[in-house]
């Protein structure tokens, strides 16, 4: 198993995650644009911290409502899944940005 310095996961794990998303026919929504001091992903050392993500669909619209009042349990689970996909999309976009740089020795 090999690792890439710009991607802390083994290359086979990164490929299998992308393959699994394709299998499930899931699309990553576009990463939100940083506004002011807000950054959707912050890199500290070899860790990526994602915050401030909501249930964003691939078309850029938000899923709104409260589970139990406006959304049933199935819709709530779908909204939760969209938050995870939004976070993954943001982390992927920042990793692609950092992949352009190489360490000079």
C-alpha positions in Angstrom: 0.0 0.0 0.0 1.4 3.4 -1.0 0.6 6.8 0.3 0.8 10.1 -1.4 2.0 13.1 0.8 -0.8 15.2 -0.5 -3.3 12.5 0.4 -2.9 10.9 3.8 -5.0 7.9 2.9 -3.4 4.9 1.1 -4.1 5.3 -2.6 -6.2 2.2 -2.7 -8.4 3.6 0.1 -8.9 6.8 -1.8 -9.8 5.0 -4.9 -12.2 2.7 -3.1 -14.0 5.6 -1.5 -14.5 7.3 -4.9 -15.6 3.9 -6.4 -18.1 3.4 -3.6 -19.6 6.9 -4.2 -20.0 6.0 -7.9 -21.5 2.6 -7.0 -24.1 4.4 -4.8 -24.7 7.0 -7.6 -23.9 9.8 -5.1 -22.7 13.2 -6.3 -20.5 15.5 -4.3 -22.0 19.0 -4.1 -19.8 21.9 -5.0 -17.6 23.1 -2.2 -18.8 26.4 -0.6 -16.8 29.5 -1.3 -14.9 31.0 1.6 -16.6 34.2 2.7 -14.7 36.7 4.9 -12.7 34.8 7.5 -14.9 31.6 7.1 -13.0 28.7 5.6 -14.9 25.4 5.0 -11.7 23.3 5.5 -8.6 24.2 7.5 -5.4 22.1 7.3 -3.4 21.9 10.5 -0.3 19.6 10.1 -1.6 16.4 8.4 -5.2 16.9 9.6 -8.1 18.5 7.8 -10.9 20.1 9.8 -14.2 20.7 8.1 -16.9 22.9 9.6 -20.0 24.9 8.7 -21.5 22.5 6.2 -25.2 22.1 5.8 -27.4 19.7 3.8 -26.4 21.0 0.4 -27.7 19.3 -2.7 -25.6 18.9 -5.9 -27.6 21.7 -7.5 -26.6 24.1 -4.7 -30.0 24.2 -2.9 -30.4 23.4 0.8 -32.6 20.8 2.4 -34.5 22.7 5.1 -36.9 21.7 8.0 -36.9 19.9 11.3 -37.1 16.1 11.5 -40.4 15.2 13.0 -42.1 18.4 12.0 -41.2 19.2 8.4 -39.2 16.1 7.5 -39.8 12.4 8.2 -37.0 10.2 9.4 -36.0 9.1 5.9 -35.7 12.7 4.7 -33.7 13.5 7.8 -31.3 10.7 7.1 -31.0 11.9 3.5 -30.2 15.5 4.8 -27.6 14.1 7.1 -26.0 12.1 4.2 -25.9 15.4 2.2 -24.0 17.1 5.0 -21.4 14.3 4.8 -21.2 14.6 1.1 -20.7 18.3 1.3 -17.9 17.9 3.8 -16.2 15.3 1.5 -16.6 17.6 -1.4 -14.9 20.4 0.5 -12.1 18.2 1.7 -11.6 16.8 -1.9 -11.4 20.3 -3.3 -8.8 21.5 -0.8 -6.7 18.3 -1.3 -6.7 18.9 -5.1 -5.5 22.5 -4.4 -2.6 21.2 -2.2 -1.8 18.4 -4.6 -0.4 21.1 -6.9 2.5 21.9 -4.5 5.6 19.8 -4.0 7.9 20.0 -1.0 11.4 21.3 -1.9 14.3 19.9 -0.1 
